[in-house]
């Protein structure tokens, strides 16, 4: 009985703290995110090397607020790029991926100055590859393809100034982990 009362009191205190937090992302806000990816979701293995690390950029517009009390919905375009090389001896392939899409995010404030959110990405992956080296002299092969790209992610932006934040996102997309900066205008 005593443990149950302590658990209920702890839960009430926790949720009372949540209701005291102010939203850092609101309806009408515009935020630009620029990130550097760590950990490839596309290429891994012994002979793969990153040529250009995964880079991403997104623009988000706050479109609806007061969802589940202080929640805010944001939408906007996304662009991601990465380039890798597979090399064995003096022969290999160069790969590049461009993901173009739209993201939808749900923001909910949990801590002061921290904009926490989760979201979905739906887009198109443009992939290309080109052979290089001297495996077969005079033979030059390249290939390109595309397909649907999607991702679920969680993230946060810590606003150390009113219009500038550090950003961190974890999920599946151009990379597993994105770190970067965000600017509100």
N, C-alpha and C positions, 0 to 999 in steps of 0.2 A: 504494500500500500504506500509506504513511504517513498519507494523508488518511483512509483507511478506519479505521485504528486510532484516530485522533483522533475520528472520528465515533462509533465504538463507545464510546470512553471518555466522550465528551460525553453520549451517550444514557444510559449507566449512571449517571453523576453526576446527570443530570436526574431519572431515575426514582428514584434513591436519595433525592433531595430530596423528591419527592412522597410517598414512603412515610413520611417523618418528620412529615408534617402531621397535626394532630389535627382531627377532625371538629367543626364548630361546630353542626351540626344532627344530632340523634340520634333513635332510636326513642323515642317517648313525649313528645318536645318538641311544644309548641304555639306557633306564631308567627303574629302578626297583621301583615299588610302593608297599608299605606295609600299610594297613589301618585297623582301628578299626571302626566297624559299630555302629551307633546310630539309634535306631528305626527299629524294625523288620518288614520286609515285609511278613514274613512267619507265625508268631504266635503272637497273641495278645489276651487279655482278662483277666478276673479277676484271674483265676487260673494258668496262665502261668508265669513261671519264667525262666530267662535266666540262663543256666548252664555255657556255654562258650559264651561270646559275639561274634557277627558276626566279623570274621576276613577275610581279603582278601589280595591277593597278585597278582600282574600282572607285566609282563615284556613287554616293548614296544620298537619296532624298527622303526625308521624313515625310510620310504620306498620311499616317493615321496615328492618333495618340489616345490615351485613356483606355487602352486595351488591358483588361485584367488589372484595373486600377492605374498603375503608372507605366504600363507597357507601351511601346511605340513600334510601329512597323515602318521599315525603310526599304526602298527598292532602288536599283540602279544598274548601270552597265559594268562589265568586268572584262579585263584583258590580261592574259597570262602568257608568258613565253619561256621556253627552255631549249637548250641545245646540248646534245651529248655526242660523244664519239666512242665507237667500239673499234678497238684496234688490237690486232693480233699479228705480231711480227711486223711486216711492212704493208699490210693490207687491212682494210676495215670499212666501216660505214660511218657517215655523219648523219645524225638525226636532229630534227627540230620539230617542236610542237608549239602551236599557237591555239589558245583557247579563248574564244569570244563568247560572251554570254550575258545573262542577266541574273542578278542575285536578289533575293528577298530575305530580309532579316527581321527578327523579333528581338527588341531591346528591352531589358528590364533592369533597373538599378538595384544593385545589391550592396555597394560600398560607395561612399562619397568619392567623387572625381573618377570613378571607374564605370565606364560604359560597357556592360556585359551583354552579349547577344549570341544568338544561334541563327543559322540561316541555311538556305538551299541555293545552289547554283544550277542553272540549266543553260547549256550552250552547245557550241560546236567545236570540235577539236580538229584542227588542220595539221596533219602530220606529213613530213617529207623526209626522205632519206636519199643519200647519194654515196655510191661506192667510191673508194679511193685506194691507191696503192698499186702494186705491180703483180697481183695474183694472175691476171690474164692480160698481157700487154695489148693495148688498143681497145680493151673492153671497158666501157664507161656506162654504168647502169645507175639510174635514179628512179625513184618511185614516190608518189604522193597519194594520200588518202585522207578521208575525213569521216567523222561520225559524231554522234551525240555524246556530249560530255555532261556529267552531273556530279554534284558534290554536296555533302552535308558538312557543316563546320560549326565550331563554337569559337568565340573570340572575345577580346576585351580591348578597350582603348583607355589608357590612363591619361587624363587631361591634366598635365602639369601647368599649362596656361589655358586661358579661355578658348583659344583657337588652335592649339597645338597639343598633340597627344602621341604617346608611344603605343604601338599596336602589336598584338599577338593573336594569331589565329591557328587553330589546330583542326585538321580535317583532311579530306581527300580531294585533291584538285591538281593544280600544277606542282604542289609539294605537300608534304605532311604537316609542315610547320612554317608559317610565314611570320616574320618579324619586320617591323617597319615603323613608319610615321603616318599620322593622320592630321589633316588640316581642315578646320571648319571655316566656311566663308558664307 
